[in-house]
Amino acid sequence: MITVKCLGHIGTAVGGAEIKLDMAQVGAAEIVDILRSRAVGPDPGFSRFNTLVMVGDGEAFVPATSTRTVMDGENVVLIPFSHGG
């Protein structure tokens, strides 16, 4: 199980501040795509290009530039670039 915390308007778009993904492993960019597909409305306002992904102990990156695989048991935080703090 991978736990994804969705900050700011990402949580609003996907209908919750925390999402559980029942997956053994998944690419960080794919997590963003999965959540975009669950979002309400045609434009969820976030993508793999304007979202910061933080994994586990604070490793942070933009998913469009990373091949990072997230494993079962890891925690992920999605932070929109426009997040207020």
C-alpha positions, 0 to 999 in steps of 0.5 A, a space after each residue: 500500500 502506498 499512501 499519498 498525501 495531497 496538499 492544496 488544490 490537489 486534495 480538492 481536485 481528487 476529493 481527499 487529502 489522503 489517497 491509498 494506492 493498493 500497488 506494490 510499486 509505481 512510478 512517481 509520474 504515474 501516481 500523478 497521472 492516476 490521481 489526475 484521472 480520478 479528479 473531478 472536472 476536465 482540468 484538475 490543475 496539476 500535472 507531472 510538470 507543476 507538482 513537487 513529489 516528496 517521498 519518505 525521508 524528504 527526497 523531493 523532485 518534479 515527477 516529469 524529470 524523474 524515473 523514481 519508483 515508489 515502493 509498497 509501504 512508502 509515503 508520498 506527498 504531492 505539493 502543487 507549485 502554487 501551494 501557499 505554504 
